[in-house]
Amino acid sequence: MSKNKGARITITLECPCRSLNNEHKYKRKKGIFRYTSTKNRKNTPRRIELMKFCPNCNEHKQFKEIK
């Protein structure tokens, strides 16, 4: 049996470009791009933001945690 991971939870990070309506800005395919990661619920109770690469925008952007 595997051990319980405790306070670590899986989160989803999403690019804010999904809400923009500027089609000419996109250099690649349209759509929603998401990353998954884990975080410690006790150390970071708030939603986190990380710099990740968005292939839709073709640049690094601030990805925000979604529920």
VEXTORKE-639206 format. One record per atom (N, C-alpha, C): residue number from 1; chain; residue in three letters; x, y, z; atom name. Coordinates in steps of 0.001 Angstrom, whole numbers. Layout:
<pts>
<keba: NUM&vexke: A&pake: ALA&c1: X&c2: Y&c3: Z&bamar: CA>
...
</pts>
This chain:
<pts>
<keba: 1&vexke: A&pake: MET&c1: 826&c2: -1187&c3: 0&bamar: N>
<keba: 1&vexke: A&pake: MET&c1: 0&c2: 0&c3: 0&bamar: CA>
<keba: 1&vexke: A&pake: MET&c1: 869&c2: 1248&c3: 0&bamar: C>
<keba: 2&vexke: A&pake: SER&c1: 374&c2: 2272&c3: -613&bamar: N>
<keba: 2&vexke: A&pake: SER&c1: 1120&c2: 3525&c3: -654&bamar: CA>
<keba: 2&vexke: A&pake: SER&c1: 812&c2: 4371&c3: 574&bamar: C>
<keba: 3&vexke: A&pake: LYS&c1: 1750&c2: 5252&c3: 885&bamar: N>
<keba: 3&vexke: A&pake: LYS&c1: 1568&c2: 6129&c3: 2034&bamar: CA>
<keba: 3&vexke: A&pake: LYS&c1: 673&c2: 7302&c3: 1657&bamar: C>
<keba: 4&vexke: A&pake: ASN&c1: 34&c2: 7860&c3: 2650&bamar: N>
<keba: 4&vexke: A&pake: ASN&c1: -806&c2: 9032&c3: 2454&bamar: CA>
<keba: 4&vexke: A&pake: ASN&c1: 94&c2: 10242&c3: 2252&bamar: C>
<keba: 5&vexke: A&pake: LYS&c1: -216&c2: 11095&c3: 1289&bamar: N>
<keba: 5&vexke: A&pake: LYS&c1: 617&c2: 12256&c3: 1005&bamar: CA>
<keba: 5&vexke: A&pake: LYS&c1: 378&c2: 13392&c3: 1991&bamar: C>
<keba: 6&vexke: A&pake: GLY&c1: -587&c2: 13290&c3: 2857&bamar: N>
<keba: 6&vexke: A&pake: GLY&c1: -801&c2: 14305&c3: 3879&bamar: CA>
<keba: 6&vexke: A&pake: GLY&c1: -1401&c2: 15583&c3: 3334&bamar: C>
<keba: 7&vexke: A&pake: ALA&c1: -682&c2: 16680&c3: 3539&bamar: N>
<keba: 7&vexke: A&pake: ALA&c1: -1208&c2: 17997&c3: 3198&bamar: CA>
<keba: 7&vexke: A&pake: ALA&c1: -997&c2: 18362&c3: 1727&bamar: C>
<keba: 8&vexke: A&pake: ARG&c1: -299&c2: 17536&c3: 951&bamar: N>
<keba: 8&vexke: A&pake: ARG&c1: -43&c2: 17860&c3: -457&bamar: CA>
<keba: 8&vexke: A&pake: ARG&c1: -1282&c2: 17562&c3: -1303&bamar: C>
<keba: 9&vexke: A&pake: ILE&c1: -1652&c2: 18530&c3: -2133&bamar: N>
<keba: 9&vexke: A&pake: ILE&c1: -2808&c2: 18367&c3: -3017&bamar: CA>
<keba: 9&vexke: A&pake: ILE&c1: -2387&c2: 18681&c3: -4448&bamar: C>
<keba: 10&vexke: A&pake: THR&c1: -3118&c2: 18133&c3: -5400&bamar: N>
<keba: 10&vexke: A&pake: THR&c1: -2876&c2: 18402&c3: -6815&bamar: CA>
<keba: 10&vexke: A&pake: THR&c1: -3662&c2: 19638&c3: -7221&bamar: C>
<keba: 11&vexke: A&pake: ILE&c1: -2989&c2: 20553&c3: -7918&bamar: N>
<keba: 11&vexke: A&pake: ILE&c1: -3634&c2: 21788&c3: -8364&bamar: CA>
<keba: 11&vexke: A&pake: ILE&c1: -3518&c2: 21904&c3: -9875&bamar: C>
<keba: 12&vexke: A&pake: THR&c1: -4344&c2: 22749&c3: -10462&bamar: N>
<keba: 12&vexke: A&pake: THR&c1: -4328&c2: 23015&c3: -11896&bamar: CA>
<keba: 12&vexke: A&pake: THR&c1: -3991&c2: 24480&c3: -12107&bamar: C>
<keba: 13&vexke: A&pake: LEU&c1: -3027&c2: 24745&c3: -12988&bamar: N>
<keba: 13&vexke: A&pake: LEU&c1: -2624&c2: 26108&c3: -13325&bamar: CA>
<keba: 13&vexke: A&pake: LEU&c1: -3084&c2: 26411&c3: -14744&bamar: C>
<keba: 14&vexke: A&pake: GLU&c1: -3703&c2: 27581&c3: -14926&bamar: N>
<keba: 14&vexke: A&pake: GLU&c1: -4255&c2: 27932&c3: -16231&bamar: CA>
<keba: 14&vexke: A&pake: GLU&c1: -3763&c2: 29305&c3: -16668&bamar: C>
<keba: 15&vexke: A&pake: CYS&c1: -3511&c2: 29445&c3: -17957&bamar: N>
<keba: 15&vexke: A&pake: CYS&c1: -3038&c2: 30706&c3: -18529&bamar: CA>
<keba: 15&vexke: A&pake: CYS&c1: -4195&c2: 31706&c3: -18616&bamar: C>
<keba: 16&vexke: A&pake: PRO&c1: -3931&c2: 32987&c3: -18332&bamar: N>
<keba: 16&vexke: A&pake: PRO&c1: -5008&c2: 33982&c3: -18432&bamar: CA>
<keba: 16&vexke: A&pake: PRO&c1: -5376&c2: 34349&c3: -19863&bamar: C>
<keba: 17&vexke: A&pake: CYS&c1: -4632&c2: 33881&c3: -20860&bamar: N>
<keba: 17&vexke: A&pake: CYS&c1: -4930&c2: 34233&c3: -22255&bamar: CA>
<keba: 17&vexke: A&pake: CYS&c1: -6235&c2: 33616&c3: -22736&bamar: C>
<keba: 18&vexke: A&pake: ARG&c1: -6766&c2: 32648&c3: -22018&bamar: N>
<keba: 18&vexke: A&pake: ARG&c1: -8016&c2: 32001&c3: -22434&bamar: CA>
<keba: 18&vexke: A&pake: ARG&c1: -9183&c2: 32974&c3: -22423&bamar: C>
<keba: 19&vexke: A&pake: SER&c1: -9098&c2: 34019&c3: -21581&bamar: N>
<keba: 19&vexke: A&pake: SER&c1: -10205&c2: 34965&c3: -21475&bamar: CA>
<keba: 19&vexke: A&pake: SER&c1: -10087&c2: 36130&c3: -22462&bamar: C>
<keba: 20&vexke: A&pake: LEU&c1: -8944&c2: 36252&c3: -23146&bamar: N>
<keba: 20&vexke: A&pake: LEU&c1: -8772&c2: 37328&c3: -24119&bamar: CA>
<keba: 20&vexke: A&pake: LEU&c1: -9455&c2: 36985&c3: -25428&bamar: C>
<keba: 21&vexke: A&pake: ASN&c1: -9966&c2: 37979&c3: -26081&bamar: N>
<keba: 21&vexke: A&pake: ASN&c1: -10676&c2: 37747&c3: -27346&bamar: CA>
<keba: 21&vexke: A&pake: ASN&c1: -9884&c2: 38258&c3: -28543&bamar: C>
<keba: 22&vexke: A&pake: ASN&c1: -8597&c2: 38525&c3: -28383&bamar: N>
<keba: 22&vexke: A&pake: ASN&c1: -7769&c2: 39019&c3: -29489&bamar: CA>
<keba: 22&vexke: A&pake: ASN&c1: -7203&c2: 37831&c3: -30266&bamar: C>
<keba: 23&vexke: A&pake: GLU&c1: -7890&c2: 37409&c3: -31311&bamar: N>
<keba: 23&vexke: A&pake: GLU&c1: -7446&c2: 36251&c3: -32084&bamar: CA>
<keba: 23&vexke: A&pake: GLU&c1: -6152&c2: 36531&c3: -32823&bamar: C>
<keba: 24&vexke: A&pake: HIS&c1: -5920&c2: 37788&c3: -33227&bamar: N>
<keba: 24&vexke: A&pake: HIS&c1: -4707&c2: 38107&c3: -33972&bamar: CA>
<keba: 24&vexke: A&pake: HIS&c1: -3459&c2: 38024&c3: -33093&bamar: C>
<keba: 25&vexke: A&pake: LYS&c1: -3639&c2: 38044&c3: -31784&bamar: N>
<keba: 25&vexke: A&pake: LYS&c1: -2499&c2: 37989&c3: -30867&bamar: CA>
<keba: 25&vexke: A&pake: LYS&c1: -1908&c2: 36584&c3: -30793&bamar: C>
<keba: 26&vexke: A&pake: TYR&c1: -2725&c2: 35567&c3: -30984&bamar: N>
<keba: 26&vexke: A&pake: TYR&c1: -2251&c2: 34191&c3: -30846&bamar: CA>
<keba: 26&vexke: A&pake: TYR&c1: -1361&c2: 33817&c3: -32020&bamar: C>
<keba: 27&vexke: A&pake: LYS&c1: -234&c2: 33218&c3: -31725&bamar: N>
<keba: 27&vexke: A&pake: LYS&c1: 696&c2: 32816&c3: -32770&bamar: CA>
<keba: 27&vexke: A&pake: LYS&c1: 554&c2: 31339&c3: -33099&bamar: C>
<keba: 28&vexke: A&pake: ARG&c1: -76&c2: 30594&c3: -32211&bamar: N>
<keba: 28&vexke: A&pake: ARG&c1: -246&c2: 29156&c3: -32413&bamar: CA>
<keba: 28&vexke: A&pake: ARG&c1: -1713&c2: 28806&c3: -32280&bamar: C>
<keba: 29&vexke: A&pake: LYS&c1: -1971&c2: 27536&c3: -32041&bamar: N>
<keba: 29&vexke: A&pake: LYS&c1: -3356&c2: 27067&c3: -31966&bamar: CA>
<keba: 29&vexke: A&pake: LYS&c1: -4130&c2: 27743&c3: -30833&bamar: C>
<keba: 30&vexke: A&pake: LYS&c1: -5420&c2: 27864&c3: -31013&bamar: N>
<keba: 30&vexke: A&pake: LYS&c1: -6286&c2: 28423&c3: -29989&bamar: CA>
<keba: 30&vexke: A&pake: LYS&c1: -6677&c2: 27336&c3: -29011&bamar: C>
<keba: 31&vexke: A&pake: GLY&c1: -7068&c2: 27734&c3: -27817&bamar: N>
<keba: 31&vexke: A&pake: GLY&c1: -7522&c2: 26776&c3: -26826&bamar: CA>
<keba: 31&vexke: A&pake: GLY&c1: -7002&c2: 27106&c3: -25451&bamar: C>
<keba: 32&vexke: A&pake: ILE&c1: -7339&c2: 26264&c3: -24493&bamar: N>
<keba: 32&vexke: A&pake: ILE&c1: -6939&c2: 26458&c3: -23108&bamar: CA>
<keba: 32&vexke: A&pake: ILE&c1: -5757&c2: 25550&c3: -22825&bamar: C>
<keba: 33&vexke: A&pake: PHE&c1: -4709&c2: 26112&c3: -22256&bamar: N>
<keba: 33&vexke: A&pake: PHE&c1: -3533&c2: 25321&c3: -21895&bamar: CA>
<keba: 33&vexke: A&pake: PHE&c1: -3391&c2: 25323&c3: -20390&bamar: C>
<keba: 34&vexke: A&pake: ARG&c1: -3222&c2: 24135&c3: -19808&bamar: N>
<keba: 34&vexke: A&pake: ARG&c1: -3142&c2: 23997&c3: -18360&bamar: CA>
<keba: 34&vexke: A&pake: ARG&c1: -1962&c2: 23132&c3: -17952&bamar: C>
<keba: 35&vexke: A&pake: TYR&c1: -1382&c2: 23461&c3: -16793&bamar: N>
<keba: 35&vexke: A&pake: TYR&c1: -362&c2: 22645&c3: -16146&bamar: CA>
<keba: 35&vexke: A&pake: TYR&c1: -950&c2: 22072&c3: -14871&bamar: C>
<keba: 36&vexke: A&pake: THR&c1: -450&c2: 20927&c3: -14436&bamar: N>
<keba: 36&vexke: A&pake: THR&c1: -817&c2: 20382&c3: -13138&bamar: CA>
<keba: 36&vexke: A&pake: THR&c1: 431&c2: 20316&c3: -12282&bamar: C>
<keba: 37&vexke: A&pake: SER&c1: 259&c2: 20548&c3: -10993&bamar: N>
<keba: 37&vexke: A&pake: SER&c1: 1352&c2: 20537&c3: -10042&bamar: CA>
<keba: 37&vexke: A&pake: SER&c1: 792&c2: 20175&c3: -8677&bamar: C>
<keba: 38&vexke: A&pake: THR&c1: 1669&c2: 20131&c3: -7685&bamar: N>
<keba: 38&vexke: A&pake: THR&c1: 1218&c2: 19874&c3: -6316&bamar: CA>
<keba: 38&vexke: A&pake: THR&c1: 1689&c2: 21005&c3: -5422&bamar: C>
<keba: 39&vexke: A&pake: LYS&c1: 967&c2: 21215&c3: -4341&bamar: N>
<keba: 39&vexke: A&pake: LYS&c1: 1365&c2: 22217&c3: -3360&bamar: CA>
<keba: 39&vexke: A&pake: LYS&c1: 1000&c2: 21716&c3: -1971&bamar: C>
<keba: 40&vexke: A&pake: ASN&c1: 1674&c2: 22275&c3: -980&bamar: N>
<keba: 40&vexke: A&pake: ASN&c1: 1395&c2: 21934&c3: 400&bamar: CA>
<keba: 40&vexke: A&pake: ASN&c1: 304&c2: 22870&c3: 901&bamar: C>
<keba: 41&vexke: A&pake: ARG&c1: -802&c2: 22315&c3: 1306&bamar: N>
<keba: 41&vexke: A&pake: ARG&c1: -1956&c2: 23102&c3: 1736&bamar: CA>
<keba: 41&vexke: A&pake: ARG&c1: -1654&c2: 23894&c3: 3012&bamar: C>
<keba: 42&vexke: A&pake: LYS&c1: -805&c2: 23364&c3: 3883&bamar: N>
<keba: 42&vexke: A&pake: LYS&c1: -501&c2: 24046&c3: 5145&bamar: CA>
<keba: 42&vexke: A&pake: LYS&c1: 411&c2: 25249&c3: 4927&bamar: C>
<keba: 43&vexke: A&pake: ASN&c1: 1405&c2: 25129&c3: 4045&bamar: N>
<keba: 43&vexke: A&pake: ASN&c1: 2348&c2: 26222&c3: 3810&bamar: CA>
<keba: 43&vexke: A&pake: ASN&c1: 1787&c2: 27308&c3: 2912&bamar: C>
<keba: 44&vexke: A&pake: THR&c1: 979&c2: 26945&c3: 1927&bamar: N>
<keba: 44&vexke: A&pake: THR&c1: 410&c2: 27914&c3: 978&bamar: CA>
<keba: 44&vexke: A&pake: THR&c1: -1100&c2: 27715&c3: 886&bamar: C>
<keba: 45&vexke: A&pake: PRO&c1: -1846&c2: 28289&c3: 1817&bamar: N>
<keba: 45&vexke: A&pake: PRO&c1: -3304&c2: 28116&c3: 1791&bamar: CA>
<keba: 45&vexke: A&pake: PRO&c1: -3984&c2: 28913&c3: 679&bamar: C>
<keba: 46&vexke: A&pake: ARG&c1: -3334&c2: 29983&c3: 208&bamar: N>
<keba: 46&vexke: A&pake: ARG&c1: -3922&c2: 30803&c3: -855&bamar: CA>
<keba: 46&vexke: A&pake: ARG&c1: -3612&c2: 30205&c3: -2215&bamar: C>
<keba: 47&vexke: A&pake: ARG&c1: -4271&c2: 30753&c3: -3237&bamar: N>
<keba: 47&vexke: A&pake: ARG&c1: -3994&c2: 30314&c3: -4612&bamar: CA>
<keba: 47&vexke: A&pake: ARG&c1: -2634&c2: 30832&c3: -5043&bamar: C>
<keba: 48&vexke: A&pake: ILE&c1: -1888&c2: 30008&c3: -5759&bamar: N>
<keba: 48&vexke: A&pake: ILE&c1: -541&c2: 30401&c3: -6171&bamar: CA>
<keba: 48&vexke: A&pake: ILE&c1: -517&c2: 30813&c3: -7633&bamar: C>
<keba: 49&vexke: A&pake: GLU&c1: 511&c2: 31564&c3: -8006&bamar: N>
<keba: 49&vexke: A&pake: GLU&c1: 739&c2: 31977&c3: -9390&bamar: CA>
<keba: 49&vexke: A&pake: GLU&c1: 2186&c2: 31661&c3: -9725&bamar: C>
<keba: 50&vexke: A&pake: LEU&c1: 2420&c2: 31011&c3: -10859&bamar: N>
<keba: 50&vexke: A&pake: LEU&c1: 3758&c2: 30635&c3: -11289&bamar: CA>
<keba: 50&vexke: A&pake: LEU&c1: 3981&c2: 31073&c3: -12729&bamar: C>
<keba: 51&vexke: A&pake: MET&c1: 5225&c2: 31428&c3: -13045&bamar: N>
<keba: 51&vexke: A&pake: MET&c1: 5591&c2: 31759&c3: -14416&bamar: CA>
<keba: 51&vexke: A&pake: MET&c1: 5814&c2: 30468&c3: -15191&bamar: C>
<keba: 52&vexke: A&pake: LYS&c1: 5044&c2: 30268&c3: -16247&bamar: N>
<keba: 52&vexke: A&pake: LYS&c1: 5145&c2: 29087&c3: -17097&bamar: CA>
<keba: 52&vexke: A&pake: LYS&c1: 5067&c2: 29523&c3: -18553&bamar: C>
<keba: 53&vexke: A&pake: PHE&c1: 5461&c2: 28618&c3: -19441&bamar: N>
<keba: 53&vexke: A&pake: PHE&c1: 5395&c2: 28906&c3: -20879&bamar: CA>
<keba: 53&vexke: A&pake: PHE&c1: 4031&c2: 28519&c3: -21423&bamar: C>
<keba: 54&vexke: A&pake: CYS&c1: 3407&c2: 29442&c3: -22125&bamar: N>
<keba: 54&vexke: A&pake: CYS&c1: 2115&c2: 29192&c3: -22763&bamar: CA>
<keba: 54&vexke: A&pake: CYS&c1: 2353&c2: 29005&c3: -24259&bamar: C>
<keba: 55&vexke: A&pake: PRO&c1: 2120&c2: 27802&c3: -24800&bamar: N>
<keba: 55&vexke: A&pake: PRO&c1: 2325&c2: 27595&c3: -26233&bamar: CA>
<keba: 55&vexke: A&pake: PRO&c1: 1304&c2: 28330&c3: -27099&bamar: C>
<keba: 56&vexke: A&pake: ASN&c1: 159&c2: 28712&c3: -26548&bamar: N>
<keba: 56&vexke: A&pake: ASN&c1: -829&c2: 29462&c3: -27322&bamar: CA>
<keba: 56&vexke: A&pake: ASN&c1: -346&c2: 30885&c3: -27576&bamar: C>
<keba: 57&vexke: A&pake: CYS&c1: 253&c2: 31508&c3: -26553&bamar: N>
<keba: 57&vexke: A&pake: CYS&c1: 757&c2: 32876&c3: -26670&bamar: CA>
<keba: 57&vexke: A&pake: CYS&c1: 2196&c2: 32900&c3: -27162&bamar: C>
<keba: 58&vexke: A&pake: ASN&c1: 2873&c2: 31782&c3: -27066&bamar: N>
<keba: 58&vexke: A&pake: ASN&c1: 4269&c2: 31632&c3: -27446&bamar: CA>
<keba: 58&vexke: A&pake: ASN&c1: 5181&c2: 32515&c3: -26590&bamar: C>
<keba: 59&vexke: A&pake: GLU&c1: 4858&c2: 32645&c3: -25300&bamar: N>
<keba: 59&vexke: A&pake: GLU&c1: 5671&c2: 33415&c3: -24370&bamar: CA>
<keba: 59&vexke: A&pake: GLU&c1: 5402&c2: 32964&c3: -22943&bamar: C>
<keba: 60&vexke: A&pake: HIS&c1: 6248&c2: 33388&c3: -22022&bamar: N>
<keba: 60&vexke: A&pake: HIS&c1: 6059&c2: 33059&c3: -20613&bamar: CA>
<keba: 60&vexke: A&pake: HIS&c1: 5030&c2: 34006&c3: -20013&bamar: C>
<keba: 61&vexke: A&pake: LYS&c1: 4129&c2: 33435&c3: -19228&bamar: N>
<keba: 61&vexke: A&pake: LYS&c1: 3072&c2: 34222&c3: -18592&bamar: CA>
<keba: 61&vexke: A&pake: LYS&c1: 2861&c2: 33717&c3: -17179&bamar: C>
<keba: 62&vexke: A&pake: GLN&c1: 2123&c2: 34492&c3: -16408&bamar: N>
<keba: 62&vexke: A&pake: GLN&c1: 1797&c2: 34142&c3: -15034&bamar: CA>
<keba: 62&vexke: A&pake: GLN&c1: 581&c2: 33221&c3: -15041&bamar: C>
<keba: 63&vexke: A&pake: PHE&c1: 776&c2: 31953&c3: -14712&bamar: N>
<keba: 63&vexke: A&pake: PHE&c1: -311&c2: 30997&c3: -14647&bamar: CA>
<keba: 63&vexke: A&pake: PHE&c1: -923&c2: 31041&c3: -13259&bamar: C>
<keba: 64&vexke: A&pake: LYS&c1: -2256&c2: 31034&c3: -13192&bamar: N>
<keba: 64&vexke: A&pake: LYS&c1: -2945&c2: 31124&c3: -11919&bamar: CA>
<keba: 64&vexke: A&pake: LYS&c1: -3639&c2: 29803&c3: -11598&bamar: C>
<keba: 65&vexke: A&pake: GLU&c1: -3704&c2: 29516&c3: -10315&bamar: N>
<keba: 65&vexke: A&pake: GLU&c1: -4365&c2: 28281&c3: -9852&bamar: CA>
<keba: 65&vexke: A&pake: GLU&c1: -5877&c2: 28433&c3: -9998&bamar: C>
<keba: 66&vexke: A&pake: ILE&c1: -6510&c2: 27391&c3: -10513&bamar: N>
<keba: 66&vexke: A&pake: ILE&c1: -7965&c2: 27379&c3: -10632&bamar: CA>
<keba: 66&vexke: A&pake: ILE&c1: -8507&c2: 26247&c3: -9788&bamar: C>
<keba: 67&vexke: A&pake: LYS&c1: -9792&c2: 26309&c3: -9484&bamar: N>
<keba: 67&vexke: A&pake: LYS&c1: -10402&c2: 25236&c3: -8699&bamar: CA>
<keba: 67&vexke: A&pake: LYS&c1: -11151&c2: 24293&c3: -9576&bamar: C>
</pts>
